[in-house]
Structure formats: C-alpha cells, structure tokens
Amino acid sequence: MNFPVRLKLGSLCIEPATVLAPMAGVTDRIFRHLVRDLGGCGLLVTEFASSHGVVGSSRGRKPGPTLSYLEFTPDEHPIGAQLFGADPEVLARAARICQELGFDLVDINLGCPVKKVVRTNGGAGLLRDLPLVERILRTVRAAVTIPLTVKCRSGWSSDELVAAPLARLAEACGVDAITLHPRTREQGYGGRADWTQIAVVKSAVRIPVIGNGDIVQPEDAIRMAAETGCDAVMIGRAATWNPWIFRQIQQYLETGSYQAPGLEERYQLMRRYYAALIECGGADLVGKMKQFATYFTHGLRNGARLRQAIHRSHRPEEILDHLERFFETELAHSREGSDGTYGQ
C-alpha cells in the first residue's frame, strides 16, 4: 500500500506518519495519554491555546489557567503545541515558551472557524490577510529552533481559496510542514472535505504536507495518501469515538485487515478514562464525563441507553454506577451467544 512510513521535520522523526488533530475540549492530557497507550499514533498535539493567554499566564509567580492546556508528560513525546492569535510578537513569545516547556514542535492555527476566534482575526480569520500571516510566520520562525508547522483551511469561501499560495508563503518563511483541512471557513464542519486541494498544495511546495478531513476509518487514511500524495495524515473527530483508529491503520497496513474493539475493551477504555478524569477533578467533571459518554458510546450496541442514563446523572458516582451495570448486562449477554463486538 502506498502510505508514508514516517514524517521527517528537521531532526524530528514522526513514525508512524499519523497525527492526532488538536481539538478544543478534547485533546487534553487524559485523552492524549489514552491515544498514545492504544498505539499507532505518531504525533500528539495539544488543544489550541491562546498566545495572549500563554504569555500572560507565564508572567506571574503561579502559572495561569492557559498554561494548563500545555501540560504534558515525558511519555507523550513526540508532542506539538498549537497556538492561535494574530499578533506576531505575542505569538513568537508564546512559541518560545512552548519550546522552553519541552515541546517537539509548535503549530500555528490558521483554520479554526469559530466566531469568537475569527472575530479577533485568529484562526481562519487570518486566511483573509496573507501579509499578516507572513509577518507572523517570519517572526515565530526567528523565535524558535524547534520545527514550526501551520494548520489551515483551503480558504475563507469557495471563491477565496488560498491554500496553495499560503503554503508557498509558509515554505518561504521557513515553516517545516503544512496541514490542510480542505474545507473553507464558510463550510465549518459541514459538506465534504475536498481532498483535491491537498493534492494541489502537495504539488505547490517541497515541504511535507499533512492531510486532514473526513478520515473516519483506516481505509480512508490509505486512500487519502494514495489520492493526494500527502506525507502524513491527521485525524480529529473520528478519533473521539474510535481512539483505536491509529492502531487500526497500522494493522491494516501490515495485514490488510484490522480489528474492531470488543465489548470488554470498550468497557475498560471508559472505566480508565473516567477514573483519570475523577483523579484530575475539575469544575466541570460531570459535564466532561457526559461529553465523552457521547463519543465512546458511538457504535455501541444499546449505547443510546447508557448515553441517556449518563446524561441524566448529576454525580460522578451515578455515572460510574450506570457504566458498571450497563456493561455487566451486556457482557453477560455476549457470553450467552453474541460475540460482543461493535459495528465498524
């Protein structure tokens, strides 16, 4: 199969050539640990962090709240930090802080479509101001020695596609790789990702191109690489309901097939994730448990029943009780005849 084995960014080697996408409210330390331990993911990336928040948080004696987005442990390497903002000097200072914290690379977000980010000219808002993008990238590049990457969309709208010129600009500024999610800002997360735009960018530059968008199963990752020539793939939303997808890609490349997680493995995953959440605490613990119940029950037989019970709960103990009773019943049923696996 025509799939890249590894991704080289300067002295940094990412193998396998698969990346967990930065996702706000998802790719925190607990979820990243989960993905790393399940195997098959070459690079982890943090939730995006405000460059102003990072710089402001680092000034006091006690670290501010934004720096919590950048907490990681040694077993997460290689790991990248993603920043957003529109002030070149502030982004450069934030990137230096990330380098000092020990990150393997820093990524600049040029694709977030959320209004409150775009209103400040951050994220996808920068797609309409390439001269500012150039100032940002040159300033950040001069500030750090670790690899610098960008993640962008194909443009503001279908009439304003800028991925290729942006990629050439990034390459000229010394950026080490570009990730393209080939939807426009106007599309948000609707419609289909236009993979032909990844191929266009790949043909426009010599730096590595990472493809992202609409990879929901291992076959999609292989097909994206074959159709676009991309140097690595990045997976976001599909990893929330199937964090095994990176391992499955590896299995598929090695054997031509892959295993769906069984009932017991799903059960242990949810138990482990909830235990880690409870240990870390947090003001919105129950809300976070409900959020991930929505993800982790995707494709689970009778999963709607568990999801509804968890969403009606008010305390962590209630949620754990629903989890235990649900899986006790389902595992008993599977031993009586069903194989207990989940739909692919």
Secondary structure, 3 states (H helix, E strand, C coil): CCCCCCEEECCEEECCCEEECCCCCCCCHHHHHHHHHHCCCCEEEEEEEEHHHHHHHCCCCCCCHHHHHHCCCHHHCCEEEEEECCCHHHHHHHHHHHHHHCCCEEEEEECCCCHHHHCCCCHHHHHHCHHHHHHHHHHHHHHCCCCEEEEEEEECCCCCECHHHHHHHHHHCCCCEEEEEEEECCCCCCCCCCCHHHHHHHHHCCCCEEEECCCCCHHHHHHHHHHHCCCEEEECHHHHHCCCHHHHHHHHHHHCCCCCCEHHHHHHHHHHHHHHHHHHCCCCHHHHHHHHHHHHCCCCCCHHHHHHHHHCCCCHHHHHHHHHHHHHHHHHHHHCCCCCECCC
